[in-house]
Amino acid sequence: MTDSNRSKSELNQILGRLHAMQEATDDLIQIRRFDVYGVEVLQVRYDQVNKLWTIMEHRQAHRFQFDDIDLVAIEIYDLLRDVQLTF
């Protein structure tokens, strides 16, 4: 698998998880954790009422808010990739 295909695959997996958060009906706030090598890197919250995404990145204790699912996916991908390249 080429790097380009791997990147697309990883982005599609992230988008799949984010779409599942949008479609979930069990709670108005959906939370998912993303990890690398078994270590949690970030947490994503989706507020279904306000349609806002919040990413809480653990390494630098940053918090980002978005209203666009594509931007959320790209930010998650970048944060996870940064950790992968560190090791």
N, C-alpha and C positions, 0 to 999 in steps of 0.2 A: 504494500500500500504506500503510495507516495505521500509526502508531507501535506500536499494540498488536499488529497482525499481524506487523510487522517483528520485534518483540521475541519473539513466539512462534516465528517462523521461525528466528531466531538461536538461541534456546534449544533448539529441536528439532535443529538442526545440531550444537550442542555435545553434546547427549544422544546423538546418533547416533555421534559420535566416541568418547564415553565407553563406550557399549555395545560398540563394536568392540574397545575395550581389554579389556573383560571377557571377550569371546568369543575373543580371539586365543589361539593355541596355540603360537606360535613362541618365547615366552620367558615366564618367571614374573613378570618385572617389565616392564610395558609403559610406554613413555614417549611422550608427544605434546607438541608445542610449539604454542602459540597466539600469533598475531601480529596486529598492527594496522598497516596501511599498510606491510607488509613488515618491520616491526621486531618481534622476539620480545618479548612482554610477560610470558609465564609458561610454565612447563613443568609438566606433570602426570605423575605416576607412579602406576601402579596395581600394588600387590603382590597377585597372584592368590592366594597362599597365605594371607596374613593378611587379605585383602579390605579393605585400607586404601588410601585415596587421599591423595596428598601434592601440594599445589600449591606451587610455588616461584615467587613473584612477584618479578620482577627489579628493578622501579623502586625499591622500598623494601626489597628483600632480605628479604621476609617468607616464612615457611613455614607452611602450614596443613595439618592432617590431618583427614580425614573418613572416616566409615564408611558414608555415605549418598550415593548417586550424584546424587540431586536437589539436595542441598546443594552438592555439587561443581559441578554445572552452574550453579547460581545464583551461586556465588562467581566462577566463570570469567566468566560474563556480566557481572557487576558490574565486575570488574577490566578487562575489555576495553572496556566502555562508558565507564569513567572515562577511559581513555586516548583514546578517540574524542572525548569531549567536551572534552578538553584542547586538541585541535588545531582 
